[in-house]
Amino acid sequence: MNIPNVKIKNTQVAIVQGDIADMNVDAIVNAANNELQHGGGVALAIVKKGGNIIQEESDKIGFCETGKAVITTGGNLKAKFVIHTVGPIYGEGNDAKKLKNAVLSCLNLAYNENLKSIAFPAISAGIYRFPKDRCAEIMLNTIVTYVKNKDTNLSEIYIVLYDSETFSIFEKKFKYVK
């Protein structure tokens, strides 16, 4: 399979189509809600595969503000950790900045935890209704700018897209990544 990817400094950035809960990386990112209740979408899929320990640890944390990130173990997942971030609900204001901050919070948390690989979903592009093309632009630009301008221990950054429509949108935007 041809995986669109680019190497920036020592970090491989790639987009793949698949189930983020199956990724064999140090951490997968969960697009969570503020209360960290993982009852639908990507969050539910992660807890179903990873086990209740992920929800139990999230309950102990209790809350995550929009644009921030928190970390739990990965339970039974291949990933050692789950980084939970809260993206913006589209239309509430400052959407682009909140999405950028959510991505940066995950990258900074991965750095602080000395992680080598991370996988993101399309944050806020599901039930939070963020337009997928703008989501792709913001996420890709944020990741690329971060890798170019920071010393990072991340050698692999993936954006994992579940459906072919979203993958195609990200793939088109990925062609402009340098």
GROMACS elastic network, one bead per residue, 0.5 to 0.9 nm:
[ bonds ]
;  ai    aj funct       b0    kb
    2     5     6  0.89991   500
    3    14     6  0.67593   500
    3    15     6  0.65695   500
    3    16     6  0.61526   500
    3    17     6  0.87521   500
    4    13     6  0.85132   500
    4    14     6  0.56579   500
    4    15     6  0.58191   500
    4    16     6  0.74447   500
    4   171     6  0.71037   500
    4   174     6  0.74800   500
    4   175     6  0.82920   500
    5    12     6  0.67513   500
    5    13     6  0.54405   500
    5    15     6  0.65842   500
    5   158     6  0.89016   500
    5   174     6  0.82074   500
    6    11     6  0.83366   500
    6    12     6  0.58020   500
    6    13     6  0.53732   500
    6    14     6  0.65114   500
    6   177     6  0.77561   500
    6   178     6  0.75278   500
    7    10     6  0.67516   500
    7    11     6  0.56053   500
    7    13     6  0.62021   500
    7    14     6  0.86997   500
    7   178     6  0.89238   500
    8    11     6  0.52835   500
    8    12     6  0.63658   500
    8    13     6  0.74360   500
    8   144     6  0.76015   500
    8   147     6  0.67856   500
    8   148     6  0.66698   500
    8   178     6  0.80604   500
    9    12     6  0.82906   500
    9   147     6  0.74773   500
    9   148     6  0.69680   500
   10   147     6  0.86677   500
   10   152     6  0.85838   500
   10   153     6  0.86142   500
   10   154     6  0.80570   500
   10   155     6  0.60185   500
   10   156     6  0.86910   500
   11   147     6  0.71482   500
   11   152     6  0.82577   500
   11   153     6  0.83669   500
   11   154     6  0.61947   500
   11   156     6  0.55190   500
   11   157     6  0.71967   500
   12   154     6  0.85308   500
   12   155     6  0.59476   500
   12   157     6  0.61979   500
   12   158     6  0.82210   500
   13   143     6  0.83014   500
   13   144     6  0.80197   500
   13   155     6  0.84520   500
   13   156     6  0.60423   500
   13   158     6  0.58551   500
   13   159     6  0.80801   500
   14   156     6  0.78609   500
   14   157     6  0.63918   500
   14   159     6  0.63986   500
   14   160     6  0.85662   500
   14   174     6  0.87270   500
   15   157     6  0.85483   500
   15   158     6  0.55092   500
   15   160     6  0.59024   500
   15   161     6  0.74682   500
   15   167     6  0.77240   500
   15   170     6  0.75653   500
   15   171     6  0.72794   500
   15   174     6  0.80647   500
   16   158     6  0.70269   500
   16   159     6  0.63248   500
   16   161     6  0.62117   500
   16   162     6  0.85739   500
   16   167     6  0.73174   500
   17    20     6  0.87907   500
   17   159     6  0.84506   500
   17   160     6  0.56175   500
   17   162     6  0.56060   500
   17   163     6  0.68403   500
   17   164     6  0.69904   500
   17   166     6  0.87758   500
   17   167     6  0.60752   500
   18    21     6  0.88494   500
   18    22     6  0.80248   500
   18    23     6  0.85634   500
   18   160     6  0.61141   500
   18   161     6  0.58586   500
   18   163     6  0.74397   500
   19    22     6  0.55982   500
   19    23     6  0.71804   500
   19    42     6  0.88303   500
   19    45     6  0.87450   500
   19   160     6  0.69401   500
   19   161     6  0.72208   500
   19   162     6  0.56052   500
   20    23     6  0.53386   500
   20    28     6  0.68843   500
   20    29     6  0.82788   500
   20    30     6  0.88565   500
   20    42     6  0.79790   500
   20    45     6  0.88018   500
   20    46     6  0.79246   500
   20   119     6  0.70166   500
   20   120     6  0.75751   500
   20   121     6  0.68447   500
   20   159     6  0.86069   500
   20   160     6  0.57147   500
   20   161     6  0.75547   500
   20   162     6  0.75542   500
   21    24     6  0.86649   500
   21    28     6  0.73468   500
   21    42     6  0.81645   500
   21    45     6  0.68302   500
   21    46     6  0.52845   500
   21    47     6  0.87390   500
   21    49     6  0.68032   500
   21    50     6  0.78222   500
   21    77     6  0.67396   500
   21    78     6  0.78810   500
   21    79     6  0.80001   500
   22    46     6  0.88324   500
   22    49     6  0.83712   500
   22    77     6  0.70406   500
   22    78     6  0.65659   500
   22    79     6  0.80363   500
   23    27     6  0.86825   500
   23    28     6  0.73424   500
   23    77     6  0.82185   500
   23    78     6  0.64323   500
   23    79     6  0.65909   500
   23   119     6  0.73347   500
   23   160     6  0.85801   500
   24    27     6  0.83628   500
   24    28     6  0.87167   500
   24    77     6  0.82270   500
   24    79     6  0.54190   500
   24    80     6  0.86345   500
   24   117     6  0.88274   500
   24   119     6  0.89966   500
   25    28     6  0.68612   500
   25    78     6  0.69954   500
   25    79     6  0.50116   500
   25    80     6  0.73498   500
   25    81     6  0.86612   500
   25   116     6  0.79761   500
   25   117     6  0.52559   500
   25   118     6  0.58019   500
   25   119     6  0.69624   500
   25   156     6  0.84366   500
   26    74     6  0.89696   500
   26    78     6  0.82332   500
   26    79     6  0.50779   500
   26    80     6  0.51886   500
   26    81     6  0.62107   500
   26    82     6  0.85511   500
   26   110     6  0.88088   500
   26   115     6  0.59918   500
   26   116     6  0.64314   500
   26   117     6  0.51747   500
   26   118     6  0.59797   500
   26   119     6  0.85021   500
   27    71     6  0.89741   500
   27    73     6  0.88160   500
   27    74     6  0.76350   500
   27    78     6  0.89541   500
   27    79     6  0.52153   500
   27    80     6  0.59052   500
   27    82     6  0.52953   500
   27    83     6  0.64789   500
   27   110     6  0.77563   500
   27   115     6  0.74537   500
   27   116     6  0.86775   500
   27   117     6  0.65590   500
   27   119     6  0.65213   500
   27   120     6  0.89188   500
   28    74     6  0.83174   500
   28    79     6  0.63588   500
   28    80     6  0.84098   500
   28    81     6  0.66289   500
   28    82     6  0.50825   500
   28    83     6  0.61577   500
   28    84     6  0.85039   500
   28   117     6  0.86158   500
   28   118     6  0.55819   500
   28   120     6  0.61875   500
   28   121     6  0.82941   500
   29    32     6  0.88920   500
   29    81     6  0.86505   500
   29    82     6  0.57315   500
   29    84     6  0.57393   500
   29    85     6  0.70062   500
   29   106     6  0.74506   500
   29   118     6  0.73319   500
   29   119     6  0.60115   500
   29   121     6  0.66103   500
   29   123     6  0.88147   500
   30    42     6  0.65491   500
   30    43     6  0.57741   500
   30    46     6  0.75428   500
   30    82     6  0.65758   500
   30    83     6  0.60282   500
   30    85     6  0.61998   500
   30    86     6  0.83600   500
   30   120     6  0.74713   500
   30   121     6  0.71531   500
   30   123     6  0.81983   500
   31    41     6  0.84912   500
   31    42     6  0.65978   500
   31    43     6  0.63755   500
   31    83     6  0.87729   500
   31    84     6  0.62073   500
   31    85     6  0.55173   500
   31    86     6  0.58936   500
   31    87     6  0.67482   500
   31   120     6  0.85480   500
   31   121     6  0.71133   500
   31   122     6  0.80720   500
   31   123     6  0.55862   500
   31   124     6  0.69212   500
   32    35     6  0.80498   500
   32    36     6  0.57826   500
   32    37     6  0.73640   500
   32    38     6  0.67386   500
   32    42     6  0.82207   500
   32    43     6  0.62000   500
   32    64     6  0.85780   500
   32    84     6  0.57599   500
   32    85     6  0.55905   500
   32    86     6  0.50757   500
   32    87     6  0.75165   500
   32   123     6  0.88692   500
   33    36     6  0.52560   500
   33    37     6  0.65614   500
   33    38     6  0.76076   500
   33    43     6  0.88750   500
   33    63     6  0.85700   500
   33    64     6  0.76994   500
   33    65     6  0.86234   500
   33    66     6  0.81915   500
   33    84     6  0.86956   500
   33    85     6  0.77946   500
   33    86     6  0.55284   500
   33    87     6  0.78866   500
   34    37     6  0.78969   500
   34    62     6  0.84707   500
   34    63     6  0.55186   500
   34    65     6  0.56925   500
   34    66     6  0.66909   500
   34    85     6  0.84822   500
   34    86     6  0.61812   500
   35    38     6  0.87318   500
   35    58     6  0.85315   500
   35    59     6  0.81640   500
   35    62     6  0.60543   500
   35    64     6  0.66262   500
   35    65     6  0.86472   500
   36    43     6  0.89087   500
   36    55     6  0.77438   500
   36    58     6  0.58296   500
   36    59     6  0.69341   500
   36    61     6  0.81928   500
   36    62     6  0.65523   500
   36    63     6  0.61278   500
   36    64     6  0.69676   500
   36    84     6  0.77666   500
   36    85     6  0.89401   500
   36    86     6  0.86464   500
   37    40     6  0.86835   500
   37    43     6  0.81739   500
   37    44     6  0.88626   500
   37    55     6  0.71103   500
   37    58     6  0.75874   500
   37    59     6  0.76654   500
   37    62     6  0.88256   500
   38    41     6  0.81826   500
   38    42     6  0.83029   500
   38    44     6  0.51359   500
   38    45     6  0.86092   500
   38    46     6  0.83018   500
   38    47     6  0.69825   500
   38    54     6  0.89859   500
   38    55     6  0.68221   500
   38    58     6  0.87816   500
   39    42     6  0.89980   500
   39    43     6  0.65566   500
   39    44     6  0.50328   500
   39    45     6  0.87929   500
   39    47     6  0.86521   500
   40    43     6  0.58005   500
   40    45     6  0.74956   500
   41    44     6  0.55382   500
   41    45     6  0.65180   500
   41    46     6  0.88448   500
   41   126     6  0.76492   500
   41   127     6  0.78881   500
   42    45     6  0.51497   500
   42    46     6  0.61834   500
   42    47     6  0.87734   500
   42   121     6  0.78872   500
   42   126     6  0.89206   500
   43    46     6  0.52119   500
   43    47     6  0.63709   500
   43    48     6  0.86593   500
   43    84     6  0.87931   500
   44    47     6  0.51973   500
   44    48     6  0.60284   500
   44    49     6  0.86352   500
   45    48     6  0.51363   500
   45    49     6  0.63012   500
   45    50     6  0.83780   500
   46    49     6  0.53691   500
   46    50     6  0.57150   500
   46    51     6  0.80085   500
   46    54     6  0.84085   500
   46    74     6  0.88098   500
   46    77     6  0.79428   500
   46    82     6  0.86536   500
   47    51     6  0.52095   500
   47    52     6  0.62014   500
   47    53     6  0.81501   500
   47    54     6  0.61796   500
   47    55     6  0.67816   500
   47    75     6  0.85697   500
   48    51     6  0.56546   500
   48    52     6  0.76082   500
   49    75     6  0.84847   500
   49    76     6  0.66989   500
   49    77     6  0.63140   500
   50    53     6  0.76031   500
   50    54     6  0.68051   500
   50    74     6  0.61570   500
   50    78     6  0.84981   500
   51    54     6  0.62679   500
   51    55     6  0.78576   500
   51    74     6  0.84920   500
   51    75     6  0.58783   500
   51    76     6  0.61415   500
   51    77     6  0.81545   500
   52    55     6  0.52113   500
   52    56     6  0.61051   500
   52    57     6  0.86012   500
   52    75     6  0.78954   500
   53    57     6  0.60188   500
   53    58     6  0.83849   500
   53    72     6  0.87223   500
   53    73     6  0.78334   500
   53    74     6  0.82438   500
   53    75     6  0.60197   500
   53    76     6  0.88524   500
   54    57     6  0.53212   500
   54    58     6  0.61452   500
   54    59     6  0.86445   500
   54    72     6  0.63496   500
   54    73     6  0.65198   500
   54    74     6  0.66652   500
   54    75     6  0.62574   500
   54    82     6  0.79148   500
   55    59     6  0.60420   500
   55    60     6  0.86975   500
   55    72     6  0.88785   500
   56    59     6  0.50648   500
   56    60     6  0.64893   500
   56    61     6  0.89012   500
   57    60     6  0.51304   500
   57    61     6  0.65091   500
   57    62     6  0.86483   500
   57    71     6  0.88481   500
   57    72     6  0.61302   500
   57    73     6  0.78447   500
   58    61     6  0.50821   500
   58    62     6  0.60706   500
   58    63     6  0.80601   500
   58    70     6  0.85940   500
   58    71     6  0.83091   500
   58    72     6  0.68814   500
   58    84     6  0.86369   500
   59    63     6  0.80620   500
   60    63     6  0.88182   500
   61    64     6  0.79579   500
   61    70     6  0.80295   500
   61    72     6  0.89954   500
   63    70     6  0.89913   500
   64    67     6  0.84346   500
   64    68     6  0.63795   500
   64    69     6  0.66033   500
   64    70     6  0.69427   500
   64    84     6  0.82054   500
   64    85     6  0.72985   500
   64    86     6  0.68255   500
   65    68     6  0.56204   500
   65    69     6  0.78694   500
   65    85     6  0.83249   500
   65    86     6  0.66051   500
   66    69     6  0.83159   500
   66    85     6  0.74212   500
   66    87     6  0.57043   500
   66    88     6  0.63243   500
   66    98     6  0.67831   500
   66    99     6  0.85444   500
   66   101     6  0.84920   500
   66   102     6  0.71917   500
   67    85     6  0.67754   500
   67    86     6  0.56488   500
   67    87     6  0.57559   500
   67    88     6  0.73115   500
   67    97     6  0.83026   500
   67    98     6  0.50112   500
   67    99     6  0.63448   500
   67   100     6  0.75459   500
   67   103     6  0.76892   500
   67   104     6  0.83764   500
   67   105     6  0.69820   500
   68    84     6  0.84746   500
   68    85     6  0.57831   500
   68    86     6  0.63622   500
   68    87     6  0.82590   500
   68    98     6  0.87456   500
   68   101     6  0.68280   500
   68   102     6  0.53831   500
   68   103     6  0.84812   500
   68   104     6  0.84106   500
   68   105     6  0.54321   500
   68   106     6  0.76660   500
   69    83     6  0.64492   500
   69    84     6  0.54244   500
   69    86     6  0.68952   500
   69   102     6  0.67410   500
   69   103     6  0.86530   500
   69   104     6  0.89724   500
   69   105     6  0.55043   500
   69   106     6  0.58011   500
   69   109     6  0.73406   500
   70    82     6  0.84116   500
   70    83     6  0.56614   500
   70    84     6  0.52841   500
   70    85     6  0.65979   500
   70   105     6  0.86126   500
   70   106     6  0.80550   500
   70   109     6  0.77293   500
   71    81     6  0.67809   500
   71    82     6  0.57092   500
   71    84     6  0.60000   500
   71    85     6  0.87769   500
   71   109     6  0.79515   500
   72    75     6  0.85895   500
   72    80     6  0.88729   500
   72    81     6  0.57218   500
   72    82     6  0.53135   500
   72    83     6  0.65008   500
   72    84     6  0.77908   500
   73    79     6  0.84358   500
   73    80     6  0.59999   500
   73    82     6  0.58918   500
   73    83     6  0.85932   500
   74    77     6  0.53451   500
   74    78     6  0.73916   500
   74    79     6  0.55836   500
   74    82     6  0.53184   500
   74    83     6  0.89997   500
   75    78     6  0.84667   500
   75    79     6  0.82697   500
   75    80     6  0.73942   500
   75    81     6  0.77797   500
   75    82     6  0.87787   500
   76    79     6  0.82252   500
   76    80     6  0.86114   500
   77    80     6  0.70426   500
   77    81     6  0.83583   500
   78    81     6  0.88916   500
   79    82     6  0.72331   500
   79   118     6  0.88039   500
   83   106     6  0.65929   500
   83   109     6  0.79801   500
   83   110     6  0.82123   500
   84   106     6  0.79719   500
   85   102     6  0.59567   500
   85   103     6  0.79497   500
   85   105     6  0.77241   500
   85   106     6  0.69861   500
   85   123     6  0.83985   500
   86    98     6  0.87968   500
   86    99     6  0.84343   500
   86   102     6  0.64410   500
   86   123     6  0.80817   500
   86   124     6  0.81032   500
   87    90     6  0.89891   500
   87    95     6  0.83917   500
   87    98     6  0.64625   500
   87    99     6  0.53897   500
   87   100     6  0.87222   500
   87   101     6  0.84272   500
   87   102     6  0.58499   500
   87   103     6  0.85151   500
   87   123     6  0.59849   500
   87   124     6  0.53183   500
   87   128     6  0.80273   500
   88    91     6  0.83371   500
   88    92     6  0.74060   500
   88    93     6  0.84886   500
   88    94     6  0.83353   500
   88    95     6  0.56631   500
   88    96     6  0.81860   500
   88    97     6  0.89489   500
   88    98     6  0.58409   500
   88    99     6  0.60977   500
   88   102     6  0.85311   500
   88   123     6  0.84727   500
   88   124     6  0.61786   500
   88   128     6  0.69175   500
   88   130     6  0.78164   500
   89    92     6  0.61144   500
   89    93     6  0.86610   500
   89    95     6  0.73760   500
   89   124     6  0.66777   500
   89   127     6  0.82385   500
   89   129     6  0.67716   500
   89   130     6  0.70059   500
   90    93     6  0.75468   500
   90    95     6  0.61428   500
   90   124     6  0.76076   500
   90   125     6  0.87589   500
   90   128     6  0.58310   500
   90   129     6  0.55547   500
   90   131     6  0.80221   500
   91    94     6  0.83111   500
   91    95     6  0.69074   500
   91   129     6  0.85917   500
   91   130     6  0.82498   500
   92    95     6  0.67893   500
   93    96     6  0.84775   500
   93    98     6  0.87845   500
   94    97     6  0.54554   500
   94    98     6  0.61498   500
   94    99     6  0.87016   500
   95    98     6  0.51542   500
   95    99     6  0.61605   500
   95   100     6  0.85921   500
   95   130     6  0.82522   500
   96    99     6  0.52018   500
   96   100     6  0.61497   500
   96   101     6  0.85718   500
   96   134     6  0.82408   500
   96   135     6  0.81952   500
   96   138     6  0.69880   500
   97   100     6  0.50699   500
   97   101     6  0.60664   500
   97   102     6  0.85906   500
   97   138     6  0.88730   500
   98   101     6  0.50334   500
   98   102     6  0.61550   500
   98   103     6  0.87700   500
   99   102     6  0.50521   500
   99   103     6  0.64076   500
   99   104     6  0.86627   500
   99   123     6  0.74031   500
   99   124     6  0.77269   500
   99   135     6  0.78220   500
   99   138     6  0.73048   500
   99   139     6  0.75441   500
  100   103     6  0.52705   500
  100   104     6  0.61840   500
  100   105     6  0.85566   500
  100   138     6  0.63476   500
  100   139     6  0.66427   500
  100   141     6  0.88015   500
  100   142     6  0.61652   500
  100   143     6  0.89649   500
  101   105     6  0.58808   500
  101   106     6  0.85557   500
  101   142     6  0.87878   500
  102   105     6  0.51422   500
  102   106     6  0.64200   500
  102   107     6  0.88229   500
  102   123     6  0.83088   500
  103   106     6  0.52578   500
  103   107     6  0.63471   500
  103   108     6  0.86927   500
  103   120     6  0.84673   500
  103   123     6  0.82952   500
  103   139     6  0.67262   500
  103   142     6  0.70343   500
  103   143     6  0.74013   500
  104   107     6  0.50225   500
  104   108     6  0.59866   500
  104   109     6  0.84068   500
  104   142     6  0.71498   500
  104   143     6  0.76821   500
  104   146     6  0.77088   500
  105   108     6  0.51650   500
  105   109     6  0.60354   500
  105   110     6  0.85311   500
  106   109     6  0.51029   500
  106   110     6  0.60988   500
  106   111     6  0.85796   500
  106   118     6  0.88739   500
  106   120     6  0.89407   500
  107   110     6  0.50742   500
  107   111     6  0.62102   500
  107   112     6  0.86926   500
  107   118     6  0.82973   500
  107   143     6  0.80731   500
  107   146     6  0.81454   500
  107   152     6  0.87681   500
  107   154     6  0.85982   500
  108   112     6  0.61580   500
  108   113     6  0.86098   500
  108   152     6  0.89106   500
  109   112     6  0.50144   500
  109   113     6  0.61475   500
  109   114     6  0.85207   500
  109   115     6  0.87018   500
  110   113     6  0.51430   500
  110   114     6  0.61118   500
  110   115     6  0.51851   500
  110   116     6  0.78371   500
  110   117     6  0.82351   500
  110   118     6  0.75446   500
  110   153     6  0.84575   500
  110   154     6  0.77432   500
  111   115     6  0.61012   500
  111   116     6  0.82737   500
  111   152     6  0.63167   500
  111   153     6  0.63065   500
  111   154     6  0.72390   500
  112   115     6  0.78075   500
  114   152     6  0.87910   500
  114   153     6  0.64094   500
  114   154     6  0.80058   500
  115   118     6  0.75667   500
  115   153     6  0.66416   500
  115   154     6  0.62583   500
  115   155     6  0.88546   500
  116   152     6  0.87170   500
  116   153     6  0.56557   500
  116   155     6  0.53934   500
  116   156     6  0.65892   500
  116   157     6  0.86353   500
  117   153     6  0.85172   500
  117   154     6  0.54128   500
  117   155     6  0.59848   500
  117   157     6  0.58129   500
  117   158     6  0.80152   500
  118   154     6  0.75184   500
  118   155     6  0.88485   500
  118   156     6  0.64930   500
  118   157     6  0.51130   500
  118   158     6  0.62825   500
  118   159     6  0.86093   500
  119   156     6  0.83191   500
  119   157     6  0.58539   500
  119   159     6  0.55684   500
  119   160     6  0.64336   500
  120   123     6  0.74939   500
  120   157     6  0.78065   500
  120   158     6  0.60856   500
  120   160     6  0.59322   500
  120   161     6  0.85113   500
  121   124     6  0.88579   500
  121   125     6  0.88459   500
  121   158     6  0.85562   500
  121   159     6  0.56747   500
  121   160     6  0.51810   500
  121   161     6  0.60375   500
  121   162     6  0.81432   500
  122   125     6  0.56158   500
  122   126     6  0.77760   500
  122   132     6  0.77499   500
  122   135     6  0.68904   500
  122   136     6  0.73642   500
  122   139     6  0.80069   500
  122   159     6  0.71135   500
  122   160     6  0.73525   500
  122   161     6  0.65604   500
  122   162     6  0.89080   500
  122   166     6  0.81904   500
  122   170     6  0.89768   500
  123   126     6  0.76347   500
  123   128     6  0.86325   500
  123   130     6  0.82647   500
  123   135     6  0.72714   500
  123   139     6  0.82325   500
  124   127     6  0.69675   500
  124   129     6  0.64089   500
  124   130     6  0.54012   500
  124   131     6  0.85350   500
  124   132     6  0.86722   500
  124   135     6  0.76271   500
  125   128     6  0.60777   500
  125   129     6  0.53503   500
  125   131     6  0.62127   500
  125   132     6  0.55836   500
  125   135     6  0.66673   500
  125   166     6  0.88368   500
  126   129     6  0.55469   500
  126   130     6  0.71438   500
  126   131     6  0.89646   500
  126   132     6  0.86266   500
  127   130     6  0.82393   500
  129   132     6  0.82617   500
  130   133     6  0.87011   500
  130   134     6  0.74567   500
  130   135     6  0.64709   500
  131   134     6  0.55008   500
  131   135     6  0.60751   500
  131   136     6  0.86714   500
  132   136     6  0.60411   500
  132   137     6  0.86138   500
  132   166     6  0.67976   500
  132   169     6  0.69466   500
  132   170     6  0.78570   500
  133   136     6  0.51253   500
  133   137     6  0.63131   500
  133   138     6  0.87233   500
  133   166     6  0.85571   500
  133   169     6  0.60443   500
  133   170     6  0.70197   500
  133   172     6  0.89241   500
  133   173     6  0.75233   500
  134   137     6  0.50338   500
  134   138     6  0.60686   500
  134   139     6  0.83994   500
  135   138     6  0.52994   500
  135   139     6  0.59473   500
  135   140     6  0.83441   500
  135   170     6  0.85483   500
  136   139     6  0.53079   500
  136   140     6  0.58851   500
  136   141     6  0.82782   500
  136   166     6  0.89522   500
  136   169     6  0.73095   500
  136   170     6  0.52991   500
  136   171     6  0.87401   500
  136   173     6  0.64932   500
  136   174     6  0.80490   500
  137   140     6  0.53962   500
  137   141     6  0.59105   500
  137   142     6  0.83523   500
  137   170     6  0.79639   500
  137   173     6  0.63358   500
  137   174     6  0.82630   500
  138   141     6  0.52384   500
  138   142     6  0.59156   500
  138   143     6  0.84908   500
  139   142     6  0.51977   500
  139   143     6  0.61202   500
  139   144     6  0.85697   500
  139   159     6  0.88347   500
  140   143     6  0.52177   500
  140   144     6  0.60350   500
  140   145     6  0.84217   500
  140   159     6  0.87611   500
  140   170     6  0.85616   500
  140   173     6  0.79981   500
  140   174     6  0.72086   500
  140   177     6  0.73655   500
  141   144     6  0.52351   500
  141   145     6  0.59138   500
  141   146     6  0.83538   500
  141   177     6  0.76289   500
  142   145     6  0.52846   500
  142   146     6  0.60279   500
  142   147     6  0.86478   500
  143   146     6  0.51394   500
  143   147     6  0.62213   500
  143   148     6  0.86397   500
  143   157     6  0.83344   500
  144   147     6  0.52222   500
  144   148     6  0.61135   500
  144   149     6  0.85788   500
  144   177     6  0.74975   500
  144   178     6  0.79111   500
  145   148     6  0.51602   500
  145   149     6  0.60499   500
  145   150     6  0.83164   500
  146   149     6  0.53585   500
  146   150     6  0.57156   500
  146   151     6  0.86909   500
  146   152     6  0.85398   500
  147   150     6  0.55885   500
  147   151     6  0.72174   500
  147   152     6  0.67724   500
  147   154     6  0.85877   500
  148   151     6  0.81584   500
  151   154     6  0.89785   500
  152   155     6  0.80245   500
  154   157     6  0.69867   500
  159   170     6  0.88300   500
  160   167     6  0.81258   500
  161   164     6  0.75827   500
  161   165     6  0.89172   500
  161   166     6  0.62739   500
  161   167     6  0.54153   500
  161   170     6  0.84038   500
  162   165     6  0.88211   500
  162   166     6  0.73878   500
  162   167     6  0.73588   500
  163   166     6  0.56602   500
  163   167     6  0.62714   500
  163   168     6  0.87833   500
  164   168     6  0.60200   500
  164   169     6  0.86338   500
  165   168     6  0.52175   500
  165   169     6  0.64266   500
  165   170     6  0.88378   500
  166   169     6  0.51275   500
  166   170     6  0.62756   500
  166   171     6  0.84708   500
  167   170     6  0.51942   500
  167   171     6  0.59213   500
  167   172     6  0.86457   500
  168   172     6  0.62096   500
  168   173     6  0.87511   500
  169   172     6  0.53402   500
  169   173     6  0.65656   500
  169   174     6  0.86680   500
  170   173     6  0.51442   500
  170   174     6  0.59152   500
  170   175     6  0.88352   500
  171   175     6  0.66050   500
  172   175     6  0.56491   500
  172   176     6  0.78389   500
  173   176     6  0.58289   500
  173   177     6  0.73724   500
  174   177     6  0.52367   500
  174   178     6  0.87833   500
  175   178     6  0.82349   500
